[in-house]
Amino acid sequence: MQKEYLSWADFGELLSRLTAAVAVIHQERPLDRIVGISRGGLPIGVSLSHRLGVPFTPVEVKSYKDDNSQGDITLDTPQEVLSRCTGHVLLVDDLADSGKTTDFLMKHLHELTSPEITIATLYYKRTSIVKPQCFVEETAKWIVFPWEA
């Protein structure tokens, strides 16, 4: 699979574009919380939280193993933290690849707090079972983010 290496400058530009799109969503229907999916959604979620003035919650849910293959989905975030995810929640991640972790988290949150969920990512792949309402670019490449290099 072809890889694309993102610089911090590239990341900053993509993040600015995502922020502008999310700001429109926030203006139309105010966000109550931003949830960053660990690990790739954390830098995006923290930045959006600061830029939009919306509380941020990190959530550790993952399906990739150290060798970049997909395994079982695990959620390692205390229920008391997840219980903060109410109202209009923005789930953010770096990219929607398979979509399995986002789908898993959405189902878990719906059972726990029944939030209204909007999804935002920098990249979207057509292979994802979940299509973000807000994304910056569509890709088929393996993206290597600056914090991974």
MOPEPE-V224034 format. One record per residue. N is the residue number from 1. RES is the residue in one letter. OMEGA is omega in whole degrees, -180 to 180 (* if undefined). NEAR is the number of other ideal C-beta (glycine too) atoms within 10 Angstrom. D_LAST is the distance of its C-alpha to the last C-alpha in Angstrom with 2 decimals. Layout:
BEGIN
N,RES,OMEGA,NEAR,D_LAST
N,RES,OMEGA,NEAR,D_LAST
END
This chain:
BEGIN
1,M,-180,6,16.88
2,Q,179,7,15.47
3,K,174,8,11.80
4,E,-179,12,11.05
5,Y,-179,13,7.96
6,L,174,20,8.83
7,S,176,11,9.24
8,W,178,11,10.60
9,A,177,9,13.95
10,D,179,15,13.65
11,F,180,18,12.81
12,G,179,13,15.78
13,E,178,13,18.02
14,L,-180,20,17.43
15,L,177,17,18.02
16,S,178,12,21.17
17,R,178,14,22.44
18,L,179,23,21.94
19,T,180,18,23.65
20,A,-179,12,26.56
21,A,179,14,27.08
22,V,178,23,26.93
23,A,177,14,29.31
24,V,178,9,31.83
25,I,-179,17,31.67
26,H,179,20,32.05
27,Q,-179,10,35.01
28,E,-179,7,36.71
29,R,-173,11,36.18
30,P,177,11,34.85
31,L,177,22,31.94
32,D,-178,16,32.78
33,R,172,20,29.36
34,I,180,28,25.69
35,V,178,27,23.98
36,G,179,25,20.20
37,I,-178,23,19.11
38,S,7,16,16.73
39,R,-173,16,13.80
40,G,-179,24,12.72
41,G,-177,26,16.12
42,L,180,19,16.19
43,P,179,17,14.74
44,I,-179,25,16.78
45,G,179,26,19.79
46,V,180,15,20.01
47,S,179,20,19.91
48,L,179,25,22.50
49,S,179,19,24.57
50,H,-176,12,24.87
51,R,-176,16,25.55
52,L,-179,18,28.12
53,G,-179,9,29.58
54,V,179,19,29.20
55,P,-176,12,28.61
56,F,174,18,25.28
57,T,174,17,24.96
58,P,179,16,21.83
59,V,179,23,22.40
60,E,175,15,20.74
61,V,-176,21,21.31
62,K,176,19,19.23
63,S,-180,15,19.89
64,Y,176,16,16.81
65,K,-178,10,16.86
66,D,-180,6,14.32
67,D,179,6,14.81
68,N,173,8,14.00
69,S,-179,8,17.78
70,Q,177,13,19.89
71,G,177,11,22.34
72,D,179,7,24.77
73,I,178,16,24.05
74,T,177,11,24.29
75,L,-176,14,25.09
76,D,179,9,24.81
77,T,-179,17,26.10
78,P,179,8,29.66
79,Q,180,9,32.30
80,E,176,7,33.39
81,V,-180,13,30.03
82,L,-179,18,30.13
83,S,176,12,33.74
84,R,-174,14,32.62
85,C,-178,23,31.26
86,T,179,15,34.51
87,G,179,14,35.78
88,H,-175,16,33.45
89,V,174,22,29.92
90,L,174,27,26.79
91,L,180,28,24.19
92,V,175,29,20.71
93,D,-179,29,17.53
94,D,176,23,14.55
95,L,173,22,16.24
96,A,-177,26,19.43
97,D,174,22,18.68
98,S,-178,16,21.53
99,G,-175,21,22.79
100,K,-179,17,24.00
101,T,179,26,22.44
102,T,179,25,23.68
103,D,178,16,27.03
104,F,-179,17,27.36
105,L,179,24,26.72
106,M,180,17,29.10
107,K,180,10,31.82
108,H,180,18,31.44
109,L,179,20,31.70
110,H,177,11,34.66
111,E,-174,8,36.46
112,L,-172,13,35.81
113,T,-179,15,36.29
114,S,180,10,36.91
115,P,167,19,34.70
116,E,-174,12,34.46
117,I,170,17,30.85
118,T,-178,19,28.93
119,I,177,25,25.45
120,A,177,24,22.85
121,T,174,30,19.42
122,L,-177,27,17.34
123,Y,176,24,17.56
124,Y,174,21,20.34
125,K,-180,19,20.88
126,R,178,9,24.54
127,T,-177,10,23.96
128,S,176,20,23.76
129,I,178,10,27.00
130,V,177,20,26.55
131,K,179,14,26.43
132,P,174,22,25.28
133,Q,-176,15,28.03
134,C,174,18,25.52
135,F,-176,23,22.41
136,V,-177,21,21.15
137,E,172,14,20.38
138,E,-179,10,21.19
139,T,171,17,18.97
140,A,-176,10,19.14
141,K,170,14,15.66
142,W,-178,14,12.70
143,I,175,19,10.46
144,V,-178,12,6.65
145,F,-175,22,6.61
146,P,180,14,5.38
147,W,178,13,5.75
148,E,-174,11,3.82
149,A,*,9,0.00
END
